[in-house]
Amino acid sequence: MTLLSFAIKSSKKIEKQIKHLDGKMKRRLFELFLELKINPVPAGSYDVAKVSGFPNRYRIRIGPIRVIYDVEWKEKLIELFRIERKKDRTYKF
């Protein structure tokens, strides 16, 4: 059985944001990324919401952290847009 696998693309900024998180949160994000590769919108496993105004942008809540990402369905690509603690500006693009 072959699983459809999505690639995950991140920027240096995202990697820096992850670097500053504690070990427990890094593990939770790693588990999330493994899940996203198989299921880009894991609504049954995580608190996922579509971001209004963007056709392929989603938000996942993991405790105080928000992971905002785009899914390119045809290219099978997930592009991480932002990973940060929820603030007033979290959803300002």
N, C-alpha and C positions, 0 to 999 in steps of 0.2 A: 504494500500500500504506500503510495506516494502522497505526502502532505504538501499542500500548496503553501509555499513559504514566501513571506514578504521580506524584503530587505529593509533595514532601518538605517536612515541617514540622519546624522546629527552634525552640529557645528562645533567649533572650538568653544563657543559661548555656552552651549549646552553641557559639554564635557566639564567645563569649569564649574557650572552650577551643580552638577552631580558630585564633583570632587569635594565641595564644601558641605555636603550632607553627612550625617552620621552613618555608621556602619549598618545599622538596622534598616534605615531608609534606602541605602544603596542596595541591600539585598532585596528589598521589596520592589525596587525599580527593576533590578535584574530579572526577577520573576515576571514582572509585568512585560518587559521587553521580549522574553521568551514566549509569553502568551500572545503578544501582538504579532509575532512572526507567523503564527498559525491562524489567529483570529484577530484581525485588525480592529474590530469593535466588540470587545468581550463583555457584553452587557450582562451576562449571567454571573460573571466572576467579579466584576468591578463596577463602581459607580461611574458610568459613562453617560455623557450627554453630548448632543450635537451642538456646536457653537452656531448661533443664529447669524445669518448674513454671509456665511461661507459654505459653499456646497459640500466640501469634503473635510471640514475641520471638526475635530472632536476634542473633548476634555475628559480626562479621567482624574477622579479625586482619590488620593491615597493619604488619609489623615489630613494634615494641614497642607500637603503638597498638591499642586495641580500640574498635570502633564497635558500640554496642549499640542496636538499634532495633526498633520494632514495625511490623508490616505489617497494615494494615486492608484486607483483600482487597476487600470490597464497595465501600468508599469510594475505592479505589485511592489510598491514602494511606500514606506511610512517615513515621513519627514518630521522629525521632532522640531517643534516650533518654540516651545518654552517649557521649562520645568522650574517652578518656584513656589514659595509659600503664598497662599492666597492673600492678596492685598487689593486695595481699590483699583489699582492699575493692572491687575493680572489679565483682565479681559479687554484691555485697551490695545488695539492693534494699530 
